[in-house]
C-alpha cells in the first residue's frame, strides 16, 4: 500500500530534513541528508540545498565546516560557536588546562573539521570567554605553563617562594628586635602601597540569585526536553523558546533559570553582542544582577 504525501510536499520535506538533522549525533553533509530522506520525499540536490537554506534562515539548523578531507559543507542542530564555547567550559569544569591541552580536547569533539581553521576558531572563542571573565588565565608557577580555569587566580598559590624568604628574613631580624609587622610596613613603603590598601577580589559574573522564588526547577528541565529532546545530551535550548512555554512573568522565569544555573543543573551562555539587541529582544533573554544577557541553556549531563 503506497503512502501519499500531504497537500504541501515541500513543507513535509523541510520537516523531514529538520528531523533528520535533529536526530543526528554529528553534522551531516548534503549527501548524508539526501541518503536518509524516504524515497517519497527524495528531491534533487539543488532543491534540497534551497530547503536547507530556509532552515538556516529560520535558525532551525546551523552550517558547519566541511571535514578536513573534503569540501562538502555540513549542517547540524547545534551552532558551532556555541558548541565550542560549551566544550571549552565543560573541559575546564573538570580541570585546569594549558592552551594545547584545551585545544586538543575541543578539537576531538569537532567531528573532523580542518585543523588550522578549528584551532583559530577555538583560540578566538577562548579569548572571548577570557574577556567576558567566564574563563581565567593562570600564569605559570615554576616550570608549569600558563593554564586556563573557570576560577580566578588564587594569589596564595604564587607566594610560596616569597613566604619562604619572608620567614628567613623574619628569623634573621628577630635578634635585632624587628617585628614581622615592621617588615611588612617596610615592604609596603618599597612597593608604594598605603597600609590601608587591600587587594580587590576579581569579580566573576555568576547567574545567581538569593531571592525566594517558587521552585519551577523540574518543570523547566522537563520543558527543555519537550522543546529539544537532545537536551539531556547537552544540546542547547534557546531561552526565548523556553520562556514562551513556561507562562511566567519575566522576573519569575529569569530567577527560576538563574537558580537552576546556581544549583549546577544547567549552563547558561551569554549573547555575544548584547549591545546590538533591541529592547524587545533583550526582554526575551535572561538577565542577572550584572546585566548579562543569557540566550542559551544547556543541561548538565546526569541531571535527569
N, C-alpha and C positions, 0 to 999 in steps of 0.2 A: 504494500500500500504506500503510495507516494506521499510526500509531505509538501504542502503548499505554503509558500511564504505569505506574509501578511500583505496588506494593500500598500505598504511602504517598505519595499525591499531594501532601499538604501539605508533607512533607519535601522532595520534589522541587522544588516551587515555591519553598520557602525557599532551597534550594541554588542555584537559578537566580537568584533575586533577589540573593543574595550575590555570585554570579559576575558578574552584570551590573554591579553597583556596583564590584566589584574591578577590572573591565576598563576602567571609565570613567576618563578623564583629568580629569573635572570632577565636582563634586557633581551629583546627579540629584534631580529632584522626583518626587513620586508618579506624576504623569502620564508623565514620561520613562521611569520603570521599567516602568509598565504597557504602554507602546507597544513596549518591547523584549522583553517576555515572548512566547515562542512561543504560538500560538493554543491549543494543547492545555493550556497552563498559565495561560491568562487567568483572572482572578478579579476580583470587584468591588473597588472602592477600599477599602471598609471592611475586608474580609478581608486585602487587600494591606497595609493600614496595620497590622493586628494582627501579621502576619508580620514586618514591618519592626521593630515594637517588640520582638519577641522577639530579633531580631538585634542590636538596640541593647543590650538587657539582657545579651546574651552577649559584648558588646564586639567583635562581629564587624564592625559598621559604626558610623558616628557621625553624629549630626544636624548639619546645617549651616544657617545662617540663610538666609532667602529672598533672592532678588535684590532690589535696591532698588525695582524697579518692580512687584513683585507680593508676595503674602503666602504663597506656597507654600513650606513648609519643604523642605529638600533633605537628601540623605544621601550619605555617601562612606565610603571605607575608611580615611581619614585623620582623626584627631581634629583639630579646628580649632585648639585651643590649642597642641598640639604642632607643627602645621603652621606656625603663625605664629612660634613660637619658632625653628624651623629656618630659616624665611625671614629672620628678623632676624639670626641667626648667620651664615647664608650671605651676606647682603648685606654685613655688617661684615667678613667674611673677605676681601672684595675691596678695601674702602677704608673710611676713617672717614666717617661721615655725620652731618649735622645731624638734628634730630628730624623736620623736614619732609621732608628727603630720604629718611630711613629709612621714614617713614610712607607716603610716596608709592610707594616701591619695593615695600613689602609689600602695600599696598592693591591694586596692579595684579595681584597673584597671588591675590586672594581671590574671583575669579570673580563679580564684580558685587554683593558684599554691600553693604548700605546704608552710606553714607559715615560718618554720625555714629557708628553702633554699631561699625563696624570700627576707626575711629580710636580710640575709647575702649578697645576690646579690645587694640589694638596698644600703646597707652600703658601699660595695666596690665601686660601681659606684659613690656614693656621695663623697667618698674620692678621686676618680679620678677627679671629677669636681672641688673639692677644690684645688687639686694640679695644675690643669690647669687654676685656677683663673676664672673659669666660675661661681663658687659659692663661697660665703664668709661666714665664721663663725663669728657671732656677740656674743662676751662674754656677760655673764649675767649683767643686770643692776638691782640693788636692789634684789628683790625676783624673778625676771624673770629668766627663764632658758636660756641656750645658744640657739640661733636661727640661722637659715641659710637664706641667701638672695642672690639676684643677684647683689647687690651693695656692695661695700666695706664699712667697718665700718666708721661711721662719728664720729670723735673723740669728737666733741662737745657734743654728746649725753651722754658721760661718765664724763663730767666735772661739773655736777650740784652741787655736794657737795663741790668740790674743789673751785668753783667760789663763793659759799656762804661763805666759810671760808676765801677766799681772800678778799671779801668785808668787812667782820668783821675785818680782820687784817688791811686793809687799813684805816678803820674808827678809829680803836684803835691807830694807829701810826700817824694819821693825826695831832693830837695835838703835837706830837714830831717833826713835820715838815718833816716826812719821806714820800716821794712821792711813788705812785704805781710803777713808773719806777725803783726806788731803790729796792723795794721789789722783783720785777721780776728779777733784776740783781742778787740779793742775792740768789734767788731760782736757777738761772742758775748756780751759783757757787756751791751750795749744790748738784745739780744734775750732776755736771761735764760737763755742756754744754757750748759751746762757744756762745757768744751773736749773732754770725753770723749764727748759726745753724738754719735751717728751716726744719720742717718735710717734708719728701718726700711723695707726694701722692702715694697711692697704685695703681700700673698700672693695668688696666683692658684691656685685649685684646678684641678689638671690630672690627668686619669686616666692617670698614667704609672707604670711600674714597671721597675726595672732588674734584677729578679731573673731569672736564666736559666730559661727555660721551653721545653718542646717547641714548635716552630713549627706552630701549627694555623691560621695565617692563611688560607691558601687554602681549607681545609676549612670554616672559619667563614663565609667570604664565599659559598661555594657553598651552604651550608645556609641562609643568609639568603635566597638566591634561591629555594631549594626551598620555604621557608615563605611567602615573599612574592615572586612573580615580578616585581613592580614595584620591588623593592629597588634595582636599578641606576639607577632614575629617582628615587631618594631617597624612596621610600615607606617609612615607619618599620617596623621589625621589633621586635616585643615580645620583650624579653630573656628572660623566663621561658619563652617558646615555643622560643627558640633554645637555651636551656640543656637543655631536655628531649631535643633531638635530637642533642646533642653527646656525651653519655655521658662527661663528665669530672667530676672532683671539683670542688667549689666553687672551691677555690684555683686549680686549673689553668684552669678556664673563665674566672674573673674576670681572671686575669693575661693570658690569651690575648686577651680582649676589650680590656683596657686597653692591651695592646701595639698592637693594630690602631688604637686611637684615638691613641696616642702616635706611631704611624707616619704619621698623617694619612690613613688609609684609610676611617675611619668617624667620624661624630659620635656622641657619647653625650649623652643628655638625662636630667636628674635627675627623680626623683619630686618632685612639687610639695609634698607633705606627708609626709616620711619619718617624722616622729614618730608619725603615725597608723597606721603599718604594724605588723602583728603580727610576732612573731619568724619565723613560717613564711613570711610574705610577704617580709620583709626578706631571708631566706635565698635567695629566688629572684632577687633583684636582684644587680647587680654593684656591689661597694663598693670604694673605693680607700683610700689612706692618710689621707684627710681625713674618712673615714666617710660620704662622699656616696653616695647610692643611685641608681644609673642604671637606668632602666626601659626605655629605647628606644634602639635603634641605627639610625643612618641612614648608608647607604653614600654616600661622596662620588662625584660624577659622574666617570666616566673611570677608575675603579679597575679595572674589568674590561672 
